Amino acid sequence: MIGRLGPMELVLILAIALVIVGPSKLPAMGEALGRGIKEFRAHTSGDGSKDNGQQ
């Protein structure tokens, strides 16, 4: 589904995000989203060295 998004759809999504969040908060939201994606990839890569389920 994501592979089918064209440039106009992405521009529309960014414009809606800009209206909802506002221009001052948009960079912080992007940073948080990128950090979340990075953590998700680290946990799903099968590494298991960071979180092995033990406390």
Secondary structure as the mmCIF struct_conf table of DSSP 4:
data_model
#
loop_
_struct_conf.conf_type_id
_struct_conf.id
_struct_conf.beg_label_comp_id
_struct_conf.beg_label_asym_id
_struct_conf.beg_label_seq_id
_struct_conf.end_label_comp_id
_struct_conf.end_label_asym_id
_struct_conf.end_label_seq_id
HELX_RH_3T_P HELX_RH_3T_P1 ILE A 2 ARG A 4
HELX_RH_AL_P HELX_RH_AL_P1 PRO A 7 VAL A 21
TURN_TY1_P TURN_TY1_P1 PRO A 23 LYS A 25
HELX_RH_AL_P HELX_RH_AL_P2 LEU A 26 THR A 44
TURN_TY1_P TURN_TY1_P2 SER A 45 GLY A 46
BEND BEND1 SER A 49 LYS A 50
BEND BEND2 GLY A 53 GLY A 53
#
